[in-house]
Amino acid sequence: MKSEDTPFEGGPLDGRVLPILLGPTGHPPKVYRVPVPDAAGGPPTVLVYRRVQAATSKRLGLHQGWKYEYDPEGRSGGKLKWPWSKPDTTPGTAPGIKPDTTPDGKSDDADE
């Protein structure tokens, strides 16, 4: 299998360059999860890193490699996004309610 030395930014692995196995397309995985064992013997903590474009060439704007950035929230990211899928809801809103409306469905501007 081929591997590529990939830099990590942010989090505990900041500044490290690790060899990452490449997939069948020649790219590293989009999400890289690193399990860190707990010193007390509890469940391991999982650090989540997301693949982002490392740089672009100045003249043509071509892609020049990958790097991983730390995702402190650790959102699950491996889901497929189909056009008919429902959008993710943010933690502060209920499904079906727009963020600029009150819970009863009225707009905040309706009071005026």
C-alpha positions as CSV (number, residue, x, y, z in Angstrom):
1,M,0.0,0.0,0.0
2,K,1.1,3.5,-0.7
3,S,1.4,6.1,2.0
4,E,2.0,9.8,2.1
5,D,3.6,12.0,4.8
6,T,0.8,14.3,5.9
7,P,1.2,17.3,8.3
8,F,-1.2,17.8,11.2
9,E,-2.3,21.2,12.4
10,G,-4.0,22.0,15.8
11,G,-4.8,19.8,18.7
12,P,-2.3,17.4,20.3
13,L,-0.7,16.4,17.0
14,D,0.1,20.0,16.0
15,G,3.3,20.1,13.9
16,R,3.7,16.4,13.5
17,V,4.0,14.7,10.1
18,L,2.7,11.2,10.0
19,P,2.6,8.6,7.1
20,I,-1.0,8.1,6.2
21,L,-2.2,5.2,4.0
22,L,-3.8,6.3,0.7
23,G,-7.0,5.0,-0.6
24,P,-7.7,3.5,-4.1
25,T,-8.0,7.1,-5.5
26,G,-4.6,8.1,-4.2
27,H,-6.0,10.4,-1.5
28,P,-5.8,10.1,2.3
29,P,-9.1,9.6,4.1
30,K,-11.3,12.7,4.6
31,V,-11.6,12.1,8.4
32,Y,-8.7,10.7,10.5
33,R,-9.6,9.5,14.0
34,V,-6.8,8.9,16.5
35,P,-7.8,6.9,19.7
36,V,-5.9,8.1,22.7
37,P,-6.0,5.6,25.6
38,D,-7.2,6.9,29.0
39,A,-4.6,6.7,31.8
40,A,-7.2,5.6,34.3
41,G,-8.2,2.6,32.1
42,G,-11.5,4.2,30.9
43,P,-12.7,4.4,27.4
44,P,-10.2,6.0,25.0
45,T,-10.6,9.6,23.8
46,V,-10.9,10.0,20.1
47,L,-9.2,12.9,18.4
48,V,-10.8,13.9,15.1
49,Y,-8.9,15.5,12.2
50,R,-10.4,16.7,8.9
51,R,-8.5,16.6,5.6
52,V,-8.2,20.0,4.0
53,Q,-6.2,21.3,1.0
54,A,-2.6,22.2,2.0
55,A,-1.8,24.8,-0.7
56,T,-2.4,25.9,-4.2
57,S,0.1,26.9,-6.8
58,K,0.5,30.6,-7.4
59,R,0.2,30.7,-11.1
60,L,-2.4,28.1,-12.0
61,G,-4.1,27.5,-8.7
62,L,-3.5,23.8,-8.8
63,H,-3.9,21.6,-5.8
64,Q,-0.6,20.8,-3.9
65,G,-1.3,18.2,-1.3
66,W,-3.3,17.6,1.8
67,K,-3.1,18.4,5.5
68,Y,-5.2,17.5,8.5
69,E,-6.8,20.2,10.8
70,Y,-8.0,19.4,14.3
71,D,-11.8,19.3,14.8
72,P,-12.4,19.9,18.5
73,E,-16.1,19.2,18.3
74,G,-15.4,15.8,16.7
75,R,-18.5,15.8,14.5
76,S,-19.3,12.6,12.8
77,G,-18.3,13.3,9.2
78,G,-18.4,10.1,7.2
79,K,-22.0,10.4,6.2
80,L,-23.0,10.6,2.5
81,K,-24.9,13.7,1.6
82,W,-27.7,12.9,-0.7
83,P,-29.8,15.7,-2.3
84,W,-33.0,14.3,-0.7
85,S,-31.4,14.1,2.8
86,K,-32.7,16.4,5.5
87,P,-30.2,19.1,6.6
88,D,-28.5,18.8,9.9
89,T,-30.1,20.8,12.7
90,T,-28.0,23.1,14.9
91,P,-28.2,22.3,18.6
92,G,-30.1,25.5,19.5
93,T,-33.0,25.0,17.1
94,A,-35.8,22.6,16.8
95,P,-36.4,20.8,13.5
96,G,-38.7,22.6,11.1
97,I,-38.3,26.0,12.8
98,K,-36.2,28.7,11.2
99,P,-33.6,30.3,13.4
100,D,-35.1,33.8,12.9
101,T,-38.5,32.8,14.2
102,T,-39.9,32.2,17.6
103,P,-41.0,28.8,18.8
104,D,-44.7,29.6,18.0
105,G,-43.7,30.1,14.3
106,K,-44.1,33.8,14.2
107,S,-41.4,36.1,12.9
108,D,-39.6,38.4,15.3
109,D,-40.5,41.3,13.1
110,A,-44.2,40.6,13.4
111,D,-44.4,42.6,16.7
112,E,-43.9,45.9,14.9
